Amino acid sequence: MEPSGYADRPDYRVDVRRKRNLVQVTHEGVLLAETTRALVVDEQDHGLVIYIPRADVRTEHLAPSEETSRCPFKGRAKYWRLRDGEGPIAWEYPEPYTEVAILRDHIAFYQDAAVVRLGAATPVTSAPHPGGGSHG
């Protein structure tokens, strides 16, 4: 595996947060993924990207693409296309760098090729704080 970009840029930020919000991904009305276990990736100099656990992606609608690329901070990407499509609609990092190992077994969808909807979490608010107030 090629060395990660963190060797030269240890200050580079790729923040990953697990969210329990309902996330649904559709393309032309077809549900491609649905989860309450998404990861939200906030990478320096990039927009927010939602990664869905592979187990929650309906891969029967997808086919592997021959394309690959390398991100110096996440690793080598593998792409997915719709079964009847040509261009990529999603990607994953099968063997991400150690710094972002949590991305393993997660797939992200291009937000200009699929509709990615982020809904409410269940429960919507946190439980009341023992001191009397509540935090939402």
C-alpha positions in Angstrom: 0.0 0.0 0.0 1.3 3.5 -0.8 2.1 5.7 2.2 -0.6 8.0 3.4 -0.4 11.8 2.9 -0.4 12.2 6.6 3.4 11.5 6.6 3.9 14.9 4.8 0.8 16.7 6.2 0.1 15.4 9.7 -2.2 18.5 10.3 -4.6 17.5 7.4 -8.1 17.0 8.8 -10.5 14.3 7.9 -13.1 14.3 10.7 -15.5 11.3 10.8 -18.6 11.3 13.0 -21.1 8.4 13.3 -24.7 9.7 13.1 -28.0 7.9 14.0 -30.1 10.0 11.7 -32.1 8.2 9.1 -30.2 8.4 5.7 -31.8 7.3 2.5 -30.2 7.3 -1.0 -32.4 7.1 -4.1 -31.9 7.3 -7.8 -35.0 8.0 -9.9 -37.2 6.7 -7.1 -35.3 3.5 -6.5 -34.0 3.1 -3.0 -30.3 2.3 -3.1 -29.5 2.6 0.6 -31.1 3.2 4.0 -29.4 3.4 7.3 -29.4 4.9 10.8 -25.6 4.1 11.1 -24.1 6.6 8.6 -20.7 8.2 8.9 -20.4 11.9 8.1 -17.0 12.8 6.7 -15.9 16.4 6.9 -12.6 16.6 5.0 -10.5 19.7 4.8 -11.1 21.5 1.5 -14.0 19.2 0.6 -17.8 19.2 1.2 -19.5 16.9 3.7 -19.9 13.3 2.5 -22.1 10.6 3.9 -20.8 7.1 4.0 -23.3 4.2 4.4 -22.4 0.8 5.9 -22.1 -1.7 3.0 -24.7 -3.9 4.7 -27.3 -1.1 4.4 -26.6 -0.6 0.6 -28.8 -2.4 -1.8 -25.9 -3.6 -4.0 -28.3 -5.6 -6.2 -28.8 -2.2 -8.0 -25.1 -1.6 -8.4 -22.2 -3.1 -10.3 -18.5 -2.6 -9.7 -16.8 -0.2 -12.1 -13.3 -0.8 -13.4 -12.2 2.6 -12.3 -10.0 3.3 -9.3 -8.3 6.3 -7.9 -6.1 7.2 -4.9 -6.8 9.8 -2.2 -3.6 10.6 -0.3 -5.6 10.8 3.0 -8.1 7.9 2.6 -6.5 5.3 0.3 -7.4 3.7 -3.0 -11.0 4.1 -4.1 -13.1 1.5 -5.9 -16.2 2.8 -7.8 -19.7 1.5 -8.3 -22.2 2.2 -11.1 -25.8 1.5 -11.5 -26.4 -2.0 -13.1 -27.7 -0.4 -16.2 -25.5 2.8 -16.0 -22.1 3.7 -17.2 -20.6 6.4 -15.0 -19.8 6.0 -11.3 -22.6 6.7 -8.8 -20.7 5.6 -5.6 -17.3 4.8 -4.2 -15.6 3.1 -1.3 -12.2 2.6 0.2 -11.8 -1.2 0.7 -8.5 -0.8 2.6 -8.5 2.8 3.9 -5.4 4.2 5.6 -5.1 3.6 9.4 -6.1 7.2 10.2 -9.6 6.7 8.6 -9.9 2.9 9.1 -13.5 3.4 10.2 -14.4 4.0 6.5 -13.8 0.3 5.7 -17.0 -1.4 4.6 -18.8 1.9 3.9 -20.0 3.3 0.5 -20.5 6.9 -0.4 -22.8 8.2 -3.2 -22.2 11.2 -5.5 -24.7 13.8 -4.4 -25.1 15.0 -8.0 -25.9 11.5 -9.2 -28.2 10.2 -6.4 -30.5 11.9 -3.9 -29.0 11.6 -0.4 -31.6 12.5 2.3 -30.7 13.1 5.9 -33.7 12.7 8.3 -34.4 12.9 12.0 -32.7 10.7 14.6 -34.8 8.5 16.8 -35.3 9.7 19.4 -35.1 13.2 18.0 -33.7 14.7 21.3 -31.5 13.4 24.0 -32.8 12.2 27.3 -33.2 14.9 30.0 -30.1 15.8 31.9 -30.2 14.5 35.5 -29.7 18.1 36.8 -33.2 19.1 35.5 -32.5 20.8 32.1 -32.5 19.0 28.8 -30.0 19.0 26.0 -31.1 18.7 22.4 
